[in-house]
Amino acid sequence: MSVINNLSEKQNELDFLQIQFCARHLYNVATILNYIAWLCCILTTIVLPLLSDLLGSLNYVIAVVVNILVIVIGVLSSRFVKLGAAYKMRFDYKLYQFQDCEIYQGYTTDRLREIAAKIINRYKKSYIKAISHNGTDKPNGVKDWYVEISKDMSRAEAIKNCQKQNGFFDKEIMKIAWWVFVGLVSALIIVFVILNLTNTVAEAVIYVLSGFALIKMIVTEIYYYVMVYAMYYFEDKVKDEPEVSPLTRQKIIDERRKLNLITPNIIYKIKSFKLHSLVKAEEHIQI
């Protein structure tokens, strides 16, 4: 039996679970950093204007410091996402038996192994839970990452099924995340306008400039959403084209994963069971 035909069992071997745990940990850290960045942005655009009379000129100093902090946090978050994407890439390429890469998103296999040892050693309790649970358990784990991969599938069919699942989960959750993002940004704009109704134009412009990091985050986030939409649009257009190789499809997934547009944990936890159920049900429909 070829390796790909026992993919469901193979993905739950210890080395694969270790890779997935490291990837999840890194994305979780990046998510927390993104939350901190958003809170800092809200501080500069909403809270600081309310304290302008109390703080005086110190208000602008704080705004500059917070803006710089948000930019630094953004750089750190992107690095964690890129490293997480490297582990995701390593997982798939090893599982699918693609050509052996020397570099994964800029990291060598030896470097990934070294970092993994540090992460697992430091977060042993979380590690044990994660490798013991699957996506529908509480808490969610990293077992059975790809579901309903029949042993009767050919190698190409199995890979395509896994790649399809990657896109399905991400697209469904990102649809919700987009409207959460739109709602948050709209609320911030409304509050900002209300707070500046009595200010002069010059004062309003100063407050807009003090929210430079927030503007940058909003524009960047929109750009990432557009990029993700374009990637999945292309993937949908070529998904049934026989001349498109599994490796070509995988490169689209690799590019998506390194974008600092992370699936919100709370949305994933709410939708996880339903999405897993849909994937399992679809595999048993024969019409």
GUPA-651047 format. One record per residue (C-alpha): residue in one letter; x, y, z. Coordinates in nm, 3 decimals, decimal comma. Layout:
<pts>
+----+---------+---------+---------+
| aa |       x |       y |       z |
+----+---------+---------+---------+
|  A |       X |       Y |       Z |
...
+----+---------+---------+---------+
</pts>
This chain:
<pts>
+----+---------+---------+---------+
| aa |       x |       y |       z |
+----+---------+---------+---------+
|  M |   0,000 |   0,000 |   0,000 |
|  S |   0,137 |   0,341 |  -0,092 |
|  V |   0,196 |   0,601 |   0,174 |
|  I |  -0,075 |   0,833 |   0,047 |
|  N |  -0,337 |   0,556 |   0,079 |
|  N |  -0,288 |   0,540 |   0,454 |
|  L |  -0,278 |   0,917 |   0,484 |
|  S |  -0,537 |   0,924 |   0,765 |
|  E |  -0,313 |   0,710 |   0,984 |
|  K |   0,011 |   0,870 |   0,867 |
|  Q |  -0,094 |   1,222 |   0,965 |
|  N |  -0,140 |   1,107 |   1,326 |
|  E |   0,213 |   0,980 |   1,365 |
|  L |   0,410 |   1,165 |   1,631 |
|  D |   0,634 |   1,366 |   1,398 |
|  F |   0,334 |   1,501 |   1,206 |
|  L |   0,147 |   1,589 |   1,527 |
|  Q |   0,454 |   1,774 |   1,653 |
|  I |   0,467 |   1,979 |   1,335 |
|  Q |   0,098 |   2,070 |   1,361 |
|  F |   0,129 |   2,164 |   1,728 |
|  C |   0,415 |   2,403 |   1,653 |
|  A |   0,221 |   2,559 |   1,367 |
|  R |  -0,088 |   2,611 |   1,583 |
|  H |   0,116 |   2,756 |   1,870 |
|  L |   0,285 |   3,010 |   1,642 |
|  Y |  -0,042 |   3,117 |   1,480 |
|  N |  -0,196 |   3,154 |   1,827 |
|  V |   0,089 |   3,382 |   1,935 |
|  A |   0,045 |   3,588 |   1,619 |
|  T |  -0,329 |   3,613 |   1,688 |
|  I |  -0,267 |   3,744 |   2,041 |
|  L |  -0,021 |   4,000 |   1,906 |
|  N |  -0,280 |   4,114 |   1,652 |
|  Y |  -0,539 |   4,157 |   1,927 |
|  I |  -0,290 |   4,368 |   2,125 |
|  A |  -0,221 |   4,580 |   1,818 |
|  W |  -0,594 |   4,643 |   1,765 |
|  L |  -0,639 |   4,738 |   2,132 |
|  C |  -0,348 |   4,982 |   2,104 |
|  C |  -0,506 |   5,135 |   1,794 |
|  I |  -0,836 |   5,179 |   1,976 |
|  L |  -0,646 |   5,344 |   2,259 |
|  T |  -0,498 |   5,609 |   2,030 |
|  T |  -0,815 |   5,685 |   1,831 |
|  I |  -1,088 |   5,651 |   2,093 |
|  V |  -0,948 |   5,669 |   2,447 |
|  L |  -0,674 |   5,931 |   2,409 |
|  P |  -0,903 |   6,200 |   2,261 |
|  L |  -1,124 |   6,167 |   2,570 |
|  L |  -0,821 |   6,241 |   2,787 |
|  S |  -0,686 |   6,528 |   2,580 |
|  D |  -0,775 |   6,796 |   2,837 |
|  L |  -0,611 |   6,598 |   3,114 |
|  L |  -0,296 |   6,496 |   2,928 |
|  G |  -0,237 |   6,808 |   2,721 |
|  S |   0,063 |   6,781 |   2,486 |
|  L |   0,155 |   6,448 |   2,647 |
|  N |  -0,142 |   6,309 |   2,454 |
|  Y |   0,051 |   6,333 |   2,126 |
|  V |   0,366 |   6,180 |   2,273 |
|  I |   0,166 |   5,879 |   2,391 |
|  A |   0,003 |   5,853 |   2,049 |
|  V |   0,343 |   5,846 |   1,874 |
|  V |   0,478 |   5,583 |   2,114 |
|  V |   0,170 |   5,362 |   2,075 |
|  N |   0,182 |   5,393 |   1,695 |
|  I |   0,546 |   5,283 |   1,692 |
|  L |   0,458 |   4,996 |   1,926 |
|  V |   0,180 |   4,879 |   1,693 |
|  I |   0,417 |   4,876 |   1,395 |
|  V |   0,672 |   4,671 |   1,593 |
|  I |   0,399 |   4,428 |   1,702 |
|  G |   0,290 |   4,395 |   1,339 |
|  V |   0,643 |   4,297 |   1,233 |
|  L |   0,667 |   4,039 |   1,513 |
|  S |   0,324 |   3,897 |   1,428 |
|  S |   0,419 |   3,857 |   1,062 |
|  R |   0,733 |   3,666 |   1,163 |
|  F |   0,532 |   3,424 |   1,376 |
|  V |   0,285 |   3,373 |   1,089 |
|  K |   0,567 |   3,305 |   0,843 |
|  L |   0,724 |   3,051 |   1,080 |
|  G |   0,384 |   2,889 |   1,138 |
|  A |   0,337 |   2,871 |   0,760 |
|  A |   0,675 |   2,698 |   0,735 |
|  Y |   0,557 |   2,420 |   0,968 |
|  K |   0,229 |   2,389 |   0,775 |
|  M |   0,425 |   2,363 |   0,452 |
|  R |   0,656 |   2,101 |   0,604 |
|  F |   0,354 |   1,898 |   0,720 |
|  D |   0,189 |   1,886 |   0,378 |
|  Y |   0,503 |   1,834 |   0,171 |
|  K |   0,612 |   1,549 |   0,397 |
|  L |   0,265 |   1,393 |   0,406 |
|  Y |   0,209 |   1,419 |   0,029 |
|  Q |   0,566 |   1,304 |  -0,046 |
|  F |   0,631 |   1,609 |  -0,259 |
|  Q |   0,985 |   1,688 |  -0,365 |
|  D |   1,205 |   1,726 |  -0,060 |
|  C |   1,247 |   2,100 |  -0,001 |
|  E |   1,562 |   2,238 |   0,154 |
|  I |   1,387 |   2,559 |   0,259 |
|  Y |   1,036 |   2,608 |   0,399 |
|  Q |   0,931 |   2,974 |   0,392 |
|  G |   1,296 |   3,065 |   0,450 |
|  Y |   1,363 |   2,804 |   0,723 |
|  T |   1,571 |   2,489 |   0,689 |
|  T |   1,448 |   2,156 |   0,823 |
|  D |   1,720 |   2,160 |   1,090 |
|  R |   1,613 |   2,506 |   1,204 |
|  L |   1,246 |   2,399 |   1,221 |
|  R |   1,346 |   2,094 |   1,426 |
|  E |   1,547 |   2,313 |   1,664 |
|  I |   1,263 |   2,562 |   1,717 |
|  A |   1,009 |   2,280 |   1,756 |
|  A |   1,212 |   2,126 |   2,038 |
|  K |   1,206 |   2,456 |   2,227 |
|  I |   0,832 |   2,510 |   2,176 |
|  I |   0,733 |   2,156 |   2,278 |
|  N |   0,965 |   2,157 |   2,579 |
|  R |   0,827 |   2,489 |   2,702 |
|  Y |   0,457 |   2,412 |   2,648 |
|  K |   0,441 |   2,044 |   2,745 |
|  K |   0,087 |   2,048 |   2,890 |
|  S |  -0,063 |   2,219 |   2,585 |
|  Y |   0,135 |   1,986 |   2,362 |
|  I |  -0,002 |   1,670 |   2,528 |
|  K |  -0,360 |   1,796 |   2,499 |
|  A |  -0,320 |   1,904 |   2,138 |
|  I |  -0,178 |   1,576 |   2,011 |
|  S |  -0,444 |   1,379 |   2,202 |
|  H |  -0,747 |   1,566 |   2,064 |
|  N |  -0,888 |   1,623 |   1,716 |
|  G |  -1,067 |   1,920 |   1,562 |
|  T |  -1,406 |   1,847 |   1,717 |
|  D |  -1,283 |   1,769 |   2,069 |
|  K |  -1,278 |   2,022 |   2,351 |
|  P |  -1,025 |   2,170 |   2,355 |
|  N |  -0,952 |   2,138 |   1,983 |
|  G |  -0,648 |   1,931 |   1,897 |
|  V |  -0,435 |   1,856 |   1,594 |
|  K |  -0,519 |   1,488 |   1,538 |
|  D |  -0,712 |   1,384 |   1,226 |
|  W |  -0,622 |   1,711 |   1,056 |
|  Y |  -0,764 |   1,589 |   0,726 |
|  V |  -1,090 |   1,395 |   0,759 |
|  E |  -1,261 |   1,130 |   0,548 |
|  I |  -0,961 |   1,044 |   0,333 |
|  S |  -1,054 |   0,702 |   0,201 |
|  K |  -0,787 |   0,436 |   0,156 |
|  D |  -0,946 |   0,357 |  -0,179 |
|  M |  -0,847 |   0,696 |  -0,319 |
|  S |  -0,556 |   0,728 |  -0,556 |
|  R |  -0,260 |   0,938 |  -0,448 |
|  A |  -0,372 |   1,231 |  -0,664 |
|  E |  -0,732 |   1,211 |  -0,540 |
|  A |  -0,623 |   1,203 |  -0,176 |
|  I |  -0,396 |   1,506 |  -0,215 |
|  K |  -0,668 |   1,698 |  -0,398 |
|  N |  -0,918 |   1,613 |  -0,123 |
|  C |  -0,682 |   1,744 |   0,146 |
|  Q |  -0,612 |   2,061 |  -0,049 |
|  K |  -0,986 |   2,110 |  -0,095 |
|  Q |  -1,037 |   2,084 |   0,282 |
|  N |  -0,771 |   2,348 |   0,342 |
|  G |  -0,958 |   2,594 |   0,124 |
|  F |  -1,304 |   2,500 |   0,251 |
|  F |  -1,234 |   2,564 |   0,620 |
|  D |  -1,044 |   2,885 |   0,553 |
|  K |  -1,301 |   3,030 |   0,312 |
|  E |  -1,600 |   2,956 |   0,535 |
|  I |  -1,442 |   3,110 |   0,844 |
|  M |  -1,300 |   3,407 |   0,653 |
|  K |  -1,648 |   3,497 |   0,528 |
|  I |  -1,755 |   3,552 |   0,889 |
|  A |  -1,426 |   3,718 |   0,981 |
|  W |  -1,471 |   3,970 |   0,699 |
|  W |  -1,806 |   4,091 |   0,832 |
|  V |  -1,669 |   4,104 |   1,187 |
|  F |  -1,386 |   4,319 |   1,052 |
|  V |  -1,627 |   4,547 |   0,861 |
|  G |  -1,842 |   4,585 |   1,171 |
|  L |  -1,545 |   4,671 |   1,392 |
|  V |  -1,403 |   4,926 |   1,149 |
|  S |  -1,746 |   5,085 |   1,096 |
|  A |  -1,795 |   5,116 |   1,472 |
|  L |  -1,453 |   5,277 |   1,513 |
|  I |  -1,524 |   5,529 |   1,237 |
|  I |  -1,863 |   5,620 |   1,386 |
|  V |  -1,717 |   5,666 |   1,734 |
|  F |  -1,428 |   5,871 |   1,593 |
|  V |  -1,666 |   6,102 |   1,406 |
|  I |  -1,886 |   6,149 |   1,715 |
|  L |  -1,583 |   6,235 |   1,930 |
|  N |  -1,463 |   6,493 |   1,679 |
|  L |  -1,795 |   6,667 |   1,606 |
|  T |  -1,701 |   6,963 |   1,826 |
|  N |  -1,334 |   6,975 |   1,722 |
|  T |  -1,187 |   7,201 |   1,461 |
|  V |  -1,072 |   7,058 |   1,130 |
|  A |  -0,709 |   7,097 |   1,240 |
|  E |  -0,772 |   6,903 |   1,562 |
|  A |  -0,953 |   6,629 |   1,371 |
|  V |  -0,662 |   6,599 |   1,125 |
|  I |  -0,418 |   6,567 |   1,416 |
|  Y |  -0,624 |   6,285 |   1,565 |
|  V |  -0,638 |   6,111 |   1,228 |
|  L |  -0,259 |   6,132 |   1,200 |
|  S |  -0,224 |   6,002 |   1,555 |
|  G |  -0,416 |   5,698 |   1,439 |
|  F |  -0,166 |   5,624 |   1,161 |
|  A |  -0,110 |   5,267 |   1,285 |
|  L |  -0,485 |   5,199 |   1,284 |
|  I |  -0,519 |   5,329 |   0,928 |
|  K |  -0,223 |   5,114 |   0,824 |
|  M |  -0,378 |   4,806 |   0,987 |
|  I |  -0,714 |   4,862 |   0,818 |
|  V |  -0,561 |   4,914 |   0,474 |
|  T |  -0,330 |   4,613 |   0,517 |
|  E |  -0,617 |   4,394 |   0,636 |
|  I |  -0,829 |   4,489 |   0,334 |
|  Y |  -0,535 |   4,416 |   0,106 |
|  Y |  -0,495 |   4,070 |   0,262 |
|  Y |  -0,865 |   3,994 |   0,221 |
|  V |  -0,842 |   4,089 |  -0,147 |
|  M |  -0,534 |   3,870 |  -0,188 |
|  V |  -0,706 |   3,573 |  -0,024 |
|  Y |  -1,015 |   3,621 |  -0,241 |
|  A |  -0,798 |   3,636 |  -0,555 |
|  M |  -0,612 |   3,317 |  -0,455 |
|  Y |  -0,930 |   3,122 |  -0,396 |
|  Y |  -1,090 |   3,261 |  -0,712 |
|  F |  -0,794 |   3,131 |  -0,911 |
|  E |  -0,806 |   2,799 |  -0,726 |
|  D |  -1,177 |   2,756 |  -0,804 |
|  K |  -1,114 |   2,833 |  -1,172 |
|  V |  -0,843 |   2,569 |  -1,209 |
|  K |  -0,955 |   2,306 |  -0,954 |
|  D |  -1,079 |   2,065 |  -1,222 |
|  E |  -0,811 |   2,139 |  -1,481 |
|  P |  -0,611 |   1,817 |  -1,532 |
|  E |  -0,296 |   1,999 |  -1,637 |
|  V |  -0,271 |   2,182 |  -1,304 |
|  S |  -0,043 |   1,976 |  -1,082 |
|  P |  -0,102 |   1,913 |  -0,709 |
|  L |   0,220 |   2,102 |  -0,638 |
|  T |   0,087 |   2,409 |  -0,821 |
|  R |  -0,230 |   2,401 |  -0,611 |
|  Q |  -0,018 |   2,358 |  -0,300 |
|  K |   0,182 |   2,670 |  -0,375 |
|  I |  -0,144 |   2,871 |  -0,364 |
|  I |  -0,210 |   2,729 |  -0,017 |
|  D |   0,147 |   2,809 |   0,089 |
|  E |   0,109 |   3,172 |  -0,020 |
|  R |  -0,221 |   3,203 |   0,165 |
|  R |  -0,078 |   3,069 |   0,489 |
|  K |   0,203 |   3,323 |   0,513 |
|  L |  -0,035 |   3,620 |   0,487 |
|  N |  -0,084 |   3,784 |   0,827 |
|  L |  -0,460 |   3,736 |   0,804 |
|  I |  -0,531 |   3,483 |   1,073 |
|  T |  -0,854 |   3,293 |   1,124 |
|  P |  -0,998 |   3,425 |   1,455 |
|  N |  -0,984 |   3,149 |   1,717 |
|  I |  -1,329 |   3,222 |   1,854 |
|  I |  -1,491 |   3,188 |   1,510 |
|  Y |  -1,305 |   2,864 |   1,445 |
|  K |  -1,418 |   2,719 |   1,778 |
|  I |  -1,781 |   2,813 |   1,710 |
|  K |  -1,785 |   2,680 |   1,354 |
|  S |  -1,539 |   2,391 |   1,385 |
|  F |  -1,782 |   2,110 |   1,466 |
|  K |  -2,031 |   2,212 |   1,197 |
|  L |  -1,764 |   2,247 |   0,928 |
|  H |  -1,610 |   1,911 |   1,014 |
|  S |  -1,957 |   1,755 |   0,996 |
|  L |  -2,018 |   1,909 |   0,653 |
|  V |  -1,691 |   1,772 |   0,518 |
|  K |  -1,767 |   1,424 |   0,649 |
|  A |  -2,122 |   1,433 |   0,513 |
|  E |  -2,010 |   1,549 |   0,169 |
|  E |  -1,769 |   1,256 |   0,136 |
|  H |  -2,061 |   1,013 |   0,178 |
|  I |  -2,292 |   1,178 |  -0,075 |
|  Q |  -2,295 |   0,992 |  -0,407 |
|  I |  -2,527 |   1,175 |  -0,641 |
+----+---------+---------+---------+
</pts>
